[in-house]
Structure formats: structure tokens, C-alpha cells
Amino acid sequence: RMPRLSQFFGITIAMYYNDHAPPHFHAKYGDAEVALGIETLAVVWGSVPRRVQALVLEWAVLHRPELRENWERARQGLPLQLIEPLD
């Protein structure tokens, strides 16, 4: 199960508990999915349409501290906190 952190423009942002390093989050759009590193915002694996990735990057830059905090919460098995969507 992948807890949802945010959702906007048909994009779902989520993070797995006990996921592998480096710290990252997942963005899903339709059948496409990408994992992006929290610190670098580089693609860890996968791909989504270019416009979707641009929106995800815009959102991630605004919410990097919350992403870091949620990564730590996930490592500890704590409930994750929702993050404001891009509007």
C-alpha cells in the first residue's frame, strides 16, 4: 500500500513505507509512474509525460521540507502527513 501525500491535476503523489534509499517519492499519472529523489529531484526510475513531470517538480520544490519529514515518518512507521496540492 502506498499512502497518498497529495493530489493535483490528475497526479497522485505518494510514498511507500520501508522503501529503498535514496529518499524519494512517487508521482503517478494514469498508467505512468516516476520516482524522484527528494534531495536532487532527479528521476530514480520510471517516467511520466514531460508536462506532468514539470508540474511535479514545481510542486516538489515548494514542499521539499514536508517530503523530507514524511520520508522520516515513513522510516519510523508513523502516519504520513498530507501536503498541499499545486493550485
Contact map, one row per residue, 1 for C-alpha under 8 A:
111000000000000100000000000000000000000000000000000000000000000000000000000000000000000
111100000000011110000000000000000000000000000000000000000000000000000000000000000000000
111110000000011100000000000000000000000000000000000000000000000000000000000000010000000
011111100001111000000000000000000000000000000000000000000000000000000000000000000100000
001111100001111000000000000000000000000000000000000000000000000000000000000000011110000
000111110001110000000000000000000000000000000000000000000000000000000000000000000111100
000111111111100000000000000000000000000000000000000000000000000000000000000000000000100
000001111111000000000000000000000000000000000000000000000000000000000000000000000000111
000000111110000000000000000000000000000000000000000000000000000000000000000000000000000
000000111111000000000000000011000000000000000000000000000000000000000000000000000000000
000000111111100000000000001111000000000000000000000100000000000000000000000000000000000
000111110111110000000000001110000000000000000000000000000000000000000000000000000000000
000111100011111000000000111100000000000000000000000000000000000000000000000000000000000
011111000001111100000000111000000000000000000000000000000000000000000000000000000000000
011110000000111110100001110000000000000000000000000000000000000000000010010000000000000
111000000000011111100000100000000000000000000000000000000000000000000000010000000000000
010000000000001111100000000000000000000000000000000000000000000000000000011010000000000
000000000000000111110000000000000000000000000000000000000000000000000000011010000000000
000000000000001111111000000000000000000000000000000000000000000000000000000000000000000
000000000000000001111110000000000000000000000000000000000000000000000000000000000000000
000000000000000000111111000000000000000000000000000000000000000000000000000000000000000
000000000000000000011111000000000000100000000000000000000000000000000000000000000000000
000000000000000000011111100000000000111000000000000000000000000000010010000000000000000
000000000000001000001111110000000011110000010000000000000000000000000010000000000000000
000000000000111100000011111000000011110000000000000000000000000000100000000000000000000
000000000000111000000001111100001111000000000000000000000000000000000000000000000000000
000000000011110000000000111110001111000000000000000000010000000000000000000000000000000
000000000011100000000000011111111100000000000001000000000000000000000000000000000000000
000000000111000000000000001111111000000000000001000100000000000000000000000000000000000
000000000110000000000000000111111000000000000000000000000000000000000000000000000000000
000000000000000000000000000111111000000000000000000000000000000000000000000000000000000
000000000000000000000000000111111100000000000111100000000000000000000000000000000000000
000000000000000000000000011111111110000000000111000000000000000000000000000000000000000
000000000000000000000000011100011111000000111111000000000000000000000000000000000000000
000000000000000000000001111000001111100000111110000000000000000000000000000000000000000
000000000000000000000001111000000111110111111000000000000000000000000000000000000000000
000000000000000000000111100000000011111111110000000000000000000000000000000000000000000
000000000000000000000011100000000001111110000000000000000001000100110000000000000000000
000000000000000000000010000000000000111110000000000000000000000100000000000000000000000
000000000000000000000000000000000001111111000000000000000000000000000000000000000000000
000000000000000000000000000000000001111111100000000000001001000000000000000000000000000
000000000000000000000000000000000001100111110000000000000000000000000000000000000000000
000000000000000000000000000000000111100011111110000000000000000000000000000000000000000
000000000000000000000001000000000111100001111100000000000000000000000000000000000000000
000000000000000000000000000000000111000000111110000000000000000000000000000000000000000
000000000000000000000000000000011110000000111111000000000000000000000000000000000000000
000000000000000000000000000000011110000000101111100000000000000000000000000000000000000
000000000000000000000000000110011100000000000111110110000000000000000000000000000000000
000000000000000000000000000000010000000000000011111110000000000000000000000000000000000
000000000000000000000000000000000000000000000001111111000000000000000000000000000000000
000000000000000000000000000000000000000000000000111111100000000000000000000000000000000
000000000010000000000000000010000000000000000001111111110000000000000000000000000000000
000000000000000000000000000000000000000000000001111111111000000000000000000000000000000
000000000000000000000000000000000000000000000000011111111100000000000000000000000000000
000000000000000000000000000000000000000000000000001111111110000000000000000000000000010
000000000000000000000000001000000000000000000000000111111111000000000000000000000000000
000000000000000000000000000000000000000010000000000011111111100000000000000000000000000
000000000000000000000000000000000000000000000000000001111111110000000000000000000000000
000000000000000000000000000000000000000000000000000000111111111000000000000000000000110
000000000000000000000000000000000000010010000000000000011111111100100000000000000000000
000000000000000000000000000000000000000000000000000000001111111100000000000000000000000
000000000000000000000000000000000000000000000000000000000111111100000000000000000000000
000000000000000000000000000000000000000000000000000000000011111111100000000000000010000
000000000000000000000000000000000000011000000000000000000001111111110000000000000000000
000000000000000000000000000000000000000000000000000000000000001111111000000000000000000
000000000000000000000000000000000000000000000000000000000000001111111100000000000010000
000000000000000000000000100000000000010000000000000000000001001111111110000000000000000
000000000000000000000010000000000000010000000000000000000000000111111111000000000000000
000000000000000000000000000000000000000000000000000000000000000011111111100000000000000
000000000000000000000000000000000000000000000000000000000000000001111111110000011000000
000000000000001000000011000000000000000000000000000000000000000000111111111000000000000
000000000000000000000000000000000000000000000000000000000000000000011111111100000000000
000000000000000000000000000000000000000000000000000000000000000000001111111111110000000
000000000000001111000000000000000000000000000000000000000000000000000111111111110000000
000000000000000011000000000000000000000000000000000000000000000000000011111111000000000
000000000000000000000000000000000000000000000000000000000000000000000001111111000000000
000000000000000011000000000000000000000000000000000000000000000000000000111111100000000
000000000000000000000000000000000000000000000000000000000000000000000000111111110000000
000000000000000000000000000000000000000000000000000000000000000000000000110011111000000
001010000000000000000000000000000000000000000000000000000000000000000100110001111100000
000010000000000000000000000000000000000000000000000000000000000000000100000000111110000
000111000000000000000000000000000000000000000000000000000000000000000000000000011111000
000011000000000000000000000000000000000000000000000000000000001001000000000000001111100
000001000000000000000000000000000000000000000000000000000000000000000000000000000111110
000001110000000000000000000000000000000000000000000000000010000000000000000000000011111
000000010000000000000000000000000000000000000000000000100010000000000000000000000001111
000000010000000000000000000000000000000000000000000000000000000000000000000000000000111
